[in-house]
Amino acid sequence: MRAAAARVLPSAYRVVIVTTDELVGPEAETHLAEDFDLHLLQTWPELTVFLKRQSADAILLDIDTVAEHSEDGIAGLAELRSLSPDLVLVALTRSDSRQLRHKAIDAAVDEYFVAPIKFADIRIVLGRMLEKRSAEIEYRLQQEKAAARQSFAELIGGSEPMLRIYEAIKRVADSNSTVLIRGESGTGKELVARAIVALGSRSEKPFISINCAALPENLIETELFGHEKGAFTDAKEARPGHIELAHTGTLFLDEIATLGLGLQSKLLRVLEDRAVTRIGGKTAKKIDFRLLAATNDDLEQMVEAGRFREDLYYRINVVPILVPPLRERKSDLPLLVDHFLRIYCLENGKPLKQVDSEVLAVMEDYDWPGNVRELENVIQRLVLMNDSPVIAMKDLPQQLLVASNASQEAILIPEEGVNFDAEMERIELAYLKAALNRTGGKKSAAAALLGIDSQRMKYLCRKRNL
């Protein structure tokens, strides 16, 4: 390894070139050492050791000489990209193979140079790429700071409905009151529960979460209350239930409305006595826990229909918090899209993607019946299935495009219908006025702009008194 000249400023970008070509070193020193913190290495193991000690802003990898075959060099590029999505990655080669170039592009290189290489050109291109990448990183940091200002614990959003949720969480966090979190599936009810715990005095204590709908009816009782050894055929040893495990902490019962009436009665007794008796046990054990429950069902209707105990309903409905569906907080959608893009691009080793403004408009037009969970799944799919830096309309799932088209049709033709002739006249007049306005009232120029002849333009202007 050979370090750059002493005149390089500490703030200079660190550039690493990996090649066994002896002609590269002097050329690189001449053209790059003055502007960059330059390091020249010869082998892949040297690069591995280097990167363990310090980071690099850019790596120029000679894919012909770092390994026995160029294909191994391509694999090296892919590995480097997976290690750092922000790294400026440049491939150097003597091969003009189009197939090799495509493979390098698939490995997400930023640039690809074929010999003879002019390092004077590389200096200019490298400088531009590093400045651009630096600006992208700075922009992302600013976006993350902005997102942090409009988030709360793990919840994302700065809309009025979400601000009300945040205020409710802060008010109940330090109490021991039971909270019933209500909302449609996928709205983030468990995130609300975790936020309540995180801000409360039990934050360092156990948080036991159980999805009542996910367990078979014959297992839910033993999962909740535990059992003694020999309580039933497979009870080889005693085991505490989730309620016991939540001692001193918090028990979160998601989809509580799916509990059968028998289990509801037992849960009510536990809440009244703050004690639990294991299945097959004879003595009750006092348990100190806070209950948070969640449901997407209409509990009032269930109580009326006799499917949910009224006394349990009043026991758990102490402090209700209603989590809004995504369609009622569309202003949060750009924040959520950006949040999930950052998560899944980083997770999959891809440069941060952007969303075309038309795509965002379609997303805002969609009702998101699956709420935030559906949006997260869509963004994850778009990151995995698309190599373009910008997510475009063609990348969107069909259900979003269909919904958008349907909504456009509703805008064009409302339920009450339209007066077609009147609409066409209105549109004609609007185009004429716009063309004349842009051309400063010159009718011949306006005619050219609209793609009609001058005589027709004069006729239309007389017809419209323009």
N, C-alpha and C positions, 0 to 999 in steps of 0.2 A: 504493500500500500504506500502511496506517495501523497503527502498532504499538499494543499495549495500554498501559494506564496503567502508570506506574512502580512502583506498589505490587505488581504481579504478581511472585510469587516465581519464581526461576530454575527451580525444580522443577515449576512448573505445566505442565499439558498444553498443547501448542501446537495451537491450533485455527485453521483457515483457512476463511473463507467466501468463495466466489466468486460474485458476482452484480453485475448492473448496476442493480438496483433500489435507488434512492436512499433508500427508506424503511427498508431492512433495516439499514443502518449504525447509525443512532441507537438502534434497538431492540436490536441485538446488543451495542453498547457498554454500554447500560444494564444488560442482564441477564447478559452473559457476561464482560465485561472484568475484573470483580473476581475471578472464579474461574479464568479461563483466560488463557494467553498468546495473545491474539486478534490475528489478521491479516485485514484486509479487502482483497480483490482484486476486479478487475472482469472480467478476461478470462482465457481459457485460456492464452495466451502468458505472461501475468504469473505464472500458477500454475506453468508449466513452469520459468520462470526462478527462481522462489522455491524450488521443490523441488530444483533443482540446487545451491542454496546451503545449504539446511538441510532437515531432515526435518519431517514433521508427524505429530501423533498422531491428528488427526481433520480431515476435510475435508467441509464442507457445500457441495455443488455445486448451484447453481440451474440445472437442466437446460433451463429455458425461455430463459435469457438469455445463457448462455456460448457459444452457437452459433446458427446461423440457424434450425435445427430442433431440436425436443426429441429426435429420434432421434440427433442428433449429441451431445447431452448424455448420452444413454444410452451411446453409444460411449465418451465420456469417462470415465464411471463404470467401465466394463469395463477401460479402460486403467489407471486408477488402482488398481483392485483387482489387476491383474496385476503392477503395480510393487511393491505391498506388501500381502501377505495380512493383516498385523497392523493395518493402517490402519482406524480407525473411519470408515466412509463413509456419508454421509447425503445423500439426494436431496431437493431442494426444488423444488416445482412449483406452478403455478396450475391445472393440468389435473386433473380428476377421472377421467380415462380409466383404466378398469380394465386395458386392454391395456398402457398405458404403465407402470402400476404393476408388472405382471407382468414386463415387460422390465427394469425397474430391479432387481427381485428376482433375475432371471436374471443380472444384472451383479454380483450378490453385495453389494448395499447392506445396511447394518446397520439403517437406518431410512429411512422415506419420509414426508415431511410435505407436506400439501396446504394452500395458502393458504385462508383467512387464518392465518398462522403466529404462534403465541404463543411468544415467545422465553423467557418464564418457564418454560414447559413444556419447551422444548428444553434449557434449562440443567439441569433435573433428569434428563431422559433421557440427555443427553450425558454428564453426570457418572457415571451408573450404567454406561453402556456403556464409558467409558474405564477405570473402576475394574475392571470385569469383564475387559476386554481385558488390562489390566495384570496381573491375577491369572492369566490364561491364559498370558501370556508368562512370568511367574515360574514357574508350574507346569511349563511346557515346559523352561525352563532347568534346573530341578531334576531333571526326568526325564532330560535330556541328561547332566547330571552323574552321575546314578545309572547311566545306561547306560555312560558312560565308565569308571566304576569296575568294570563287569562286561564290559569289552571288552579286546581285546589287538590292537594294530595295527588291521587292518581286520576282525578277527574279533569277533563279538558272542556273548556268552554267559557265564554265571557258574556253570553246572552243573558237577558233578564231572567228567564226561567232558571238558568244554572246559578246565577247569583243568589236567587232565593233559596236554592238547595244548599249552597255553601253557608248561608246565614243560618239555616236550620241546623246544619251539621254542627256549627260552632256552638249553637245554643244548647244542644243536647249532649255534646261530647263528654262533658265532665259529670253528668248526672248518671244515676243507675237506672233511669226509667227505661221501660221496654219501648222499642221503636219498631213500628211496622212500616216497611219500605214497600211502596206500591208502584207499579209501572209495567209497561208491556215487556215482553221477552226481548232481551238484547239491549235494554236501555242502560245497563250498568248498575243494577241494584246492589250487587255484591261490592262494587267499588265504593258505593255510598256507605255500606256497612264498614268496610275497611277504613274509610276516612274517619268515620265516627270513632272507631277504636284508636286510630293513630293519634287523634287529638285528645283523647281522654286519659284518665288516670290508669286505665288497664292496658295501655299500649304495649307494655313489656310482658304482659301476662298472656296465657294461651288464648289463641283465637281459633275456635273449632267451628268449621263450616261443614254443613251437611245439606245436600240437595235431596229433599224428601221425595221428589218425583223420580230420582235416578235409581232408587233402591227398590227391589221387589217387596211386596207387602209382608212376606214372611220373614224378611231380614231387618226391616226398619225398626221393629221393636227392640231387638237385641242390640242394634247399632246405637239406638238412643239411650236405652236403660242399662245395657250390659247384662251379664249373666254370671251365675255361680257355676262351679264345676258340677257336672252331672245334671244340670237343669233340663237338658234335652239330650238326645242321642249323641250329637256331635260335640257336645260341650265337654271337651277333654280337660279344660282348665278354666278357672275363673277369668273373666275379662271385664274391665270397666267399659261403660258406654260413653257416648260423646258428651252427655250431660256431666258425668263425673270428670271427664278429661278437661272440661271447661272450668273447673274449680279455680276460683280467684280471677278468672278471665271472662271471655265472651263466647256465647253460643249463638251461631248464626244459622237459623233454619230457613233455607231457601225453599220456595214453593210449598209453604206450610199448609196451604189449602188442600194439598193432595193426601194429607193424613186421613186415615179412616176415623170414624166416630169413636171407636174403642180407644185408639191411640190418642185422640183428642182429649178424652176423659182422663187418661193417665198423665198426659202433659199438663192438663189443668191442675191436677193434684200436685204435681211437682212445682208448678209456679206458685201455688198457694202456700205449700209447706216449705218450699226451698229445700227439699230433701228428695232423694231418689232411692228406690228399692230395686235391686237387680232382679232379673228373672230367676226364679228359684231361690231367692234370698228371703230372709225373714225380718231383717232390720233395715230401717231407712238410714241413709247417710246424708248428713247435712252438706249442702253444696252452695258455695257462694259464687254466683255467676250472673252475668247480665245477658238478657235475651234480646237479640235483634232478629226480626222475622221479615220475610219478603214474600210477595205473591203478585201474580199477574191476573188473578181471578177476581171476580166481583164478589167479595165476601158477604156483602149485605144481601145479595140475591141468594147466595148459598145458605145463609142463615134462614132466610124466609122459606127456602125450599127444604129445610131440615137437613142439609148436607154438611153444615158447619155449626158447631155448638155456639149458642148465643153467649153463654158465660165465658167461653174461651175467647170469642171475638172481642168482648169488652176488656178481657184481661190483656190481650196483646195490642189492642188498638189504643194505646196510651198516647203515643206521639206519632201520628202518621206523617210520612214524608212521601210525596208523590214525585216520582222521577219522570220528566217529560219525554215523550217520544221524539225522535230526531226530526220528524216533520214539523214539530212545533218550535224548533230552535235551529232553523236552517242557517242562521248567521254564524253558527259554530262550525258549519261543515268545512270551510277552508282550513280552519285550525285543526280539525280532526284529520282531514286528508293529509296535511303537512306532517302531523304527528305520526301517522301510520306509515307514511312514505319514509320518514327518517328511521323508524324502527326496522322496517323490512328491507330497506336498502342496506342498512348497516349489517343486519343479521345475515344477509345473503351476499355480502361483499361486493355490492354494486354501488357505483357513484349515485349520489342523490338525484332522483328524477324530479322533473317538474310536470305540472298538469296544464295542458292547453286551456285557455280561458273558456273555449266552447265546451270542453269536457266538464269543467266546473259548473257551467250553466246547466248542462244536462243533469248533473248530479243534484243540483239544487232544485231541479224540476221534478225529480223522482221522489216518491213518498217514503221510501225505505221502510217497508213493513217489518223487516228484521232489525231495524234500528241500527245502533252503533256497531253491533256485532256483524251485521250484514255489510256495512261500509268497510269494516276492518277486513273481512274476508275478500271483498272486491279489490281493495288496495293491495292486499297480499298477492292475489292472483295477477294483478297488473304488473307488479314488480317482478314476479317470477317468470311470467310468460312474454315479457317485452324487453328487448335489449336497447330500444331507443331511449335517448336521454329525456325525451318529452312524450308523455302519454297523450295520444291523440284520439279523436272520435272513433277511428277504426278499431281501437284496442278495447273499447267498452263492451261489456257483456250485453247480449241481445235484449234482456229485459229492461235495461236502462234506456236503450234507444227506442224500443217500442213504446215505453211509457212517455218518453219525450215527444215522440211523434203524435201520440194520442192527445197530449196536452196542447201541442201546436194546433191540431185540428179543432180542439175546443175553443182556442183563441180565435181562429179564423172563422169558424162557424159555431156560434153559441147555440144553446138549446132553442132559443126563440127564432133562430134563423136570421138571414140578412136580406136586404134589398140589393140584389146583385148589380142592377144598373146604376143605382146610387153609389154603391161602393166603387165601381169601375170609374165613374165620373170623378169621385173624390180622389182616387189614386192618380188619374190622368192630370187633374189640376195640380196635385202635389208635385208630380214630376216636372210639369211645365214651369212652375214657380221656382223649383230647385235649380233647374237648368238655366233659367234666365238670371237667377241670383248669382250663380257661379260665374256666368259669362258677362256680368255687368250689364244685363239687358240686351245684349247683342243677339238678335234672333237667329242669324245664320250660324253663329258659333254654338248657340243652344241646340239648334237643329242637328248639327254635327255630333254634339254630345249625346243626344238621344237617338242618333242613328236614323233620322228621318230627313226628307228633302225640305228645302226652304219653303216651298209653296205650301206644303202640309203644315209646317210650323206656323206660317202666317195665318192660315185658315183656323188653326186651333187657338191661336192667340185672339183672333177676332171673336171666335165662338165663346171664349172665356173672358172677354173684355180685359185682356192683358196687354 
